[in-house]
């Protein structure tokens, strides 16, 4: 890690956002990070403990949106 990186280092739980912001119609979850729109909107107000708890359940939500994208038109 260089000096520049050290300046921007934060002691907080980083957002799980992967910049694939598409809400799955049936589950209501983002297809990129698996959070609900309410969890996304409220992320900045969550405590570090609440963020950590949420991060731990996100992988379990993946099956709710996998393989559910629309097919492209021919």
Secondary structure, DSSP 4 states (H G I P E B T S, - for coil): --HHHHHH--SSPPP---S---B-TTT-BBTTT--BHHHHHHGGGS-HHHHHHHHHHHHHHGGGTTT-SPPPP-
